[in-house]
Amino acid sequence: MLLGLLFICVAICDASQNFSIPNVVASFSSTPKPFKINVDPQFIEDTRRRVKATRAPVSIGEEDDGPSLANFTAIRDYWVNEYNWKKTQDSINQRLKQFTTVVEITDKNTTIPVPLHFVHHTSPRDDAIPLLFLHGFPGSFLEVINIIDSLTSPPNASLPAFHVVAPSLPGFGFSPAPQHAGVGPVKSAQAFNALMQKLGYPQYVMQGGDFGGMILRYQANMFPKNVITAHSNFWVMMPSEYDIQNLIVGATSEEETAFITTCEAFVNNDNGFRMIQQSKPIQAAYALTDSPMGNCLWLYTLMQLIIDPRDFTWSLDEIITWSLMYYIQGPYGGMRMYKEMLNDGAFIGVDFADLPIVSQPVAISQFPYDALGYGLPLEWARRGGNVVKRYVHDHGGHFAAYEVPDLLLPDIWSWFGDKNTSGTSFFD
């Protein structure tokens, strides 16, 4: 009997304590614990030395090939001579209340522990609604930083307030990378639902973009009693074969034609990174793990493509910091999510597959520099679920929460504040 109890104790301790993050002081247990980013200074200095020694490719000046040599030089020189990770680390720790924990999910009658890093800000309002915020690629939990205070403490009492939970996806930021295959949108959805239960939020609403907008659809489908309603700024529906045939014979509307054209342009011209990451992610990961500049420029290639330059320009500090959210623990875990998306049925070749149907009320926001979501007709969006409301903006991009919070926040407040339509009357 004593031996059996000892075995159980060891198993529980192993599940809770055997997780770590390379180059970071962190611990993970079944009980949520406060966390502050504390990266090994020697690793930061080694990274700076690697940046300084980086060799640039010989450029022929072709702009469509990716970031220019001028981009490379500006980032490298700033990183070597001026970038201050300690200052950045302290700023994030000051602005965001962070935690770590281990949640458990079940797969084929096997219990799997999943270590997570997450941000958790509670609202002072008694009527606050639990909101799960999910980021995507090439972003991180930092995407929530420009909206979280307004969500927890809106400027007036007529707007809904939220208790905000913003986890790092497994393998992103400071959530340890999975040590085995199979942790894609399905298991991530299970883990995030388990996290909300652990935090005392049996029912909640969701908001997400990019991978977050995709996991949102898996999670709402899998946990209809827990996810009450959702808002997405990345509701993706590929044109069907019927739609393409209509385009060929000139039977599509102006809106439908524009959407098909935009989707095809992105898939054909700007989708190369995805093809590598969903097929042979470690092939690129060897190079990107070894080279902080290589990792940074790999991410920046996409980052600069999907923001609206009329609203937002990446600072050198932001470019470097966002890349470090992958480089610190190594980029392979985050890159591999594309392969897991493929394995869980979210992708088919170069296209997006039909994602799980969402029966709960959903609102979607569209921004013109978010190519795969912008201009999706409302009737087409409804093929993926109960899309009740569409907000269409004439500016803004992929990282709406970060780059245009003044546009995204009113959409969130409007949708979840309409209690009868969105279903948030449940929380009354």
Buried (B, 14 or more C-beta within 10 A) or exposed (E): EEEEEEEEEEEEEEBBBEBBBEBBEBBBBBEBEEBBBEBEEEBBEEBBEBBEEBEEEEEEEEEEEBBEEEBBEBBBBBBBEEBEBEEBBEBBBEBBBBBBBBBBBEEEEEEBBBBBBBBBBBBEBEEBBBBBBBBBBBBBBBBBBBBBEBBBBBEEEEBBBBBBBBBBBBBBBBBBBBEEEEBBBBBBBBBBBBBBBBBEBEBBBBBBBBBBBBBBBBBBBBBEEBBBBBBBBBBBBBBEEEBEEBBEEEEBEEBBBBBBBBBBEBBEEBBEBBEBBBEEBEEBBEEBBEBBBBBBBBBBBBBBBBBBEEBBEBEBBBBBBBBBBBBBBBBBBBBBBBBBBBBBBBBEEEEBBEBBEBEBBBBBBBBBBBBBBBBBBEEBBBEBBBBBBBBBBEBBBBBBBBBBBEBBBBBBBBBBBBBEBBBBEEBE
